[in-house]
Amino acid sequence: MCSAGADMGKELGKDVKTNTRMKKANPNIDRGWAWMVVLSSFLVHLLIMGSQMALGILNMEWLEEFNQSRGLTAWVSSLSMGITLIVGPIISLFINTCGCRKTAMIGGFLTSLGWVLSAYAPNVHFLFFSFGVTAGIGSGMVYLPAVVIVGQYFQKRRALAQGLSTTGTGFGTFLITVLLKYLCRELGWRNAMIIQGAVTLNLCVCGALMRPLDHDEEHLKDHEEAAGDPQDAKEGTLLNDEAIKANRELREGDEETVSANTAVSQSKEETRNYIIINDMNKHSIMKTLTQMTVVVRSGFFAWYSSYFGAASLFTNKVFVAFVFWALLAYCSFVIPFIHLPEIVEMYGLTEQNNIFSLTSIIAIVHIFGKIILGFLGDLPCVSAWNVFIASNFTLAVSILILPLMHDYSTLALVCALIGFSSGYFSLMPVVTEDLVGIKQLANAYGIIICANGISALLGPPFAGWIYDFTQKYDYSFYVCGLLYMVGIVCLLLEPCLQSKDRPSKKLSGSQEA
């Protein structure tokens, strides 16, 4: 019994050493191609999340064009934002089976198609499907891989890398807001959406940059398995022997019949070569199909066990509290982006806002917030979880007090606080990975952004409906801010829910180092 335990301990030690050696041997972890992956993720956030945060411009155009209620029109933006995040669990299945690269490239094409189709919308209901559903699903297929792939490429600088990549949201909000304003003014919103659809097609290029981290290792592993499998080796040897024998027979036949009947010999040679090549092609096709079947099945079972199996993520109590927070939080963040343009008009601040818009203030400060909070999250003496909670609390307070500000300077100050504190998005993948581990990151983060998506889907229409009844947005900010506070209480329960015998990942990582 003791020897069995010792043998098991040795095997586990070998596995740990092997995994550590493979990670250290890979030259792209924390360096090399990892920074190209950060660039790709940055551009994804710029094109997807940046454009969604700038939808307030198009929302005003749709209100004027289709003459529908604010609550109904706001559903277009909400569907796009919400579905982008809600499809996270399904997209994680695609990532497990197809990989980040293929999933992102397909999603880039769908997103571009949704923008272009929306330019021909005859009514708001058409936009629900063309922009909300089509572009929303496509955006989700690019967004989740962009987050997951960065987590796979970084270990020591995860928070900083995620912070740098997600700053694309701030840059995109600033740049695309200016672009859409100009295009809508000069060419109309329909032509603006066609041009934006063409720009969005660059998401396919971003997806192509998401090279799998273990590409070389899998390639080497395939060769090792082929060499180590006796059956495959035997089949390969038989095929080679058959090819050599057939070629030898062909050469002998050529020498004997070269003077007799050259045409017949050449015909036999072509026939035999065709048979050999055809057999080898069939073998190659069967092997490829078998490998694809194994990959799809393993990816599906990993996805299924994460959600419904014995190792379900929902057995982690802290993760469940994290999901409740996500359900309540995101609606408060998106409401200012959707409704700030109208609030500015209501308060008579259009002239000052045209000089430097409040949305741009949020976007620019948001960039610095992500970098600074990401840097703080990587410090060994600072808990990323505590930074995450503190920034969420600041954001909730800012949302609550925003309706109390009626002049440009105070609104700008609150918008700056919203922009900086919302930089906590750079820490979301980090704290998620700390809770569930890197292997479960795609599935866990899919659940988190799905919860965020439900929140984003319901938040702006809720604010629009409240305005239709009360003719002011104040109550929607108050209600959403209070719901945000309830979500933060769920995060504060972490010490009570955390298992005592489970050390934090940050501590275990420092011990291993």
Disulfide bonds with the S-S distance in Angstrom:
none
